[in-house]
Amino acid sequence: MIKKEDVRHIAKLARLGISISEEVGLQKDLSSVLDYVNLLNKVDVSDVEPTYHPMAKFFKKNIIREDIGEDQQIADDLIKLMPQIEERHTKVKSILN
């Protein structure tokens, strides 16, 4: 089972304020997710051919729309709303040590 310290650390990285009761619930939930991932890791997939897209065998050509430029004014207006910007980049507080 995942430790409570790990739950607190994950919550801190995600900038989530959690109570003690939520901490216990998240500990159980995260542990069950990790248990499921470990179960999936045990499945033998050595004879399964890898796929890059689940529908690749049905669609032989690219069906995605063309990348067409849009009006930049909307993006410029959104950037002006950001609290801290440097050129066209939004500055945010670092969450990694």
C-alpha positions, 0 to 999 in steps of 0.5 A, a space after each residue: 500500500 502506498 504510504 501517507 507521506 507519498 500521498 501528501 507529496 503527490 497532493 503537494 505536487 498537484 497543489 491540492 489541499 487535502 484533509 486527513 480523511 481525504 488522505 486515507 481515501 486517496 491512499 486506498 485509491 492510489 494503491 488500488 490503481 498501482 495494484 491494477 497497473 502491476 496486474 497489467 504488467 504481469 499479462 503476457 503480450 509477447 505474441 501481440 503485435 503493437 499498434 500505434 492507433 486502435 483504428 489503424 487497420 481500418 483507416 489507411 489514410 490520414 483522416 485528420 483535418 488540415 492544420 489551418 491558421 486561425 485569427 491570432 487576435 484571440 490568442 493575443 487577447 488571452 495572453 494579455 490576461 495572464 498575470 506574468 508574461 515574457 514575450 508570448 510565454 506565460 510565466 508560472 511558479 515552479 512545482 519541481 525541485 
